[in-house]
Amino acid sequence: MVDCNGLYCTISDYPSSSGVMPLLYAIRDGIPGAWDGILIAIMFILFAGNYFLIKNKTGRAKILIALISSSFMMIPLSSLLALASLVTFTTVLFYAFICIVIFIVFLVSDNN
């Protein structure tokens, strides 16, 4: 994190970074929790997309399958953001924990 003396950090405050990374770092340092909020929004969008795809294909609402598929896709996405140091690795562990818990609930509730 860069100290900007109480001001919003801009792209020019990250001279050692190249490409789009100074912009992403400015968002990370200027808006607390921005990337965590973006990840949660992406998870809800993935959940809604999977839910409606499954509902249109099968005619039945399968909430747990949509939840497990969206949480499983969040693990590599959050790990890529953690490797770019935009989120912490506890965020990756959080999505992995959610995926494991939903998978256990899915196995327990399977009635086939």
N, C-alpha and C positions, 0 to 999 in steps of 0.2 A: 504494500500500500504506500502511496506517495502522499507526503504531507503538503497540502496546498494552502497552508496558513489560514484555514477556516473558509476558504473559497471553494467553489466547485472546480474539480480537476478537469482540465480539457485535454485534448489530444496532444498538445504541445508539452504537457507535463510528463510525458512518457517518451523521452528521446531514444531510449535503448530498444524500444519495441518497433516492429515493422508491420506493415500490412494493416489489417483491420483491428489488430490487437489493442492499439492505444484507445480506440473508440470503445471497445468492450471493457477495457480496464476503467475508463472514465465512467461508464455506466455502473460498473461494480462498485467503484469508490464513491460515486455521487449519490446513488440511490441504494440505501441499505435493503438487502433482501430482494433486489430486482430479479436476479437470476433464479432464486428459489421460487419466486412468484411466477416467473415465466415457465419454469418446469412444472409447477402445479397446473397452470393453464394448459400446457401441452398434454399433461396426463388426462385432464378432463376432456379435451378435444379428442384424444385417442380413445378414451372410454366411450364417448358418445358415438364416434364413428364405428367402433367395433360393435357396440350394442345395436345400432340401427342396421348395420350390415347383417348381423346374425338374425335379427328379428325379421328382416325382409326375406332372408334366405330360407329360414326354417319355420317362420310363423310363430315362434315361441321366444319369449324374452329370456335370455341367458345372461344374467347380470354378472355372475361369478366368472364366466369365461371372458367376458369383456373386461372385467377388472384385472384378471390375471394377465391377459395379453397386453393391456396398456401398462401395467406395472412392470412387466418383463421388458418391454421396450424402453422404459425409463432408465433401466440400469446402464446400458451402454451410452445412452445420451448424457446422463448425469456424470458418468465416469469420464467422458470426453471433456465435459465442462470442468471437471475437477482437475484433469491433466493440464488444462489451460489456466488453472488457478483462478477460475471465475466462481466456483463454489468449493466448499470444503468436502473432504472425503466422508464426513458424517452424512452428507446428503446422499451419497451413493449407498452408504450402509442403510439409510432410512428407506430408500426405494427397494433395496434387496430384502430388508425385513418385511416390508409390506408385501412383496411378491411371495415370500415364504409363507407368511401368515395366510394370505388369500389362497395359496395353493393347498395348505393344510385344510382350510375351511372347505375348499372345493372337493378334496378327497373325502372328507367326512360327510359332506352333504350329498355326495353322488348317490343317486337312487337307481341307477341302471344295473 
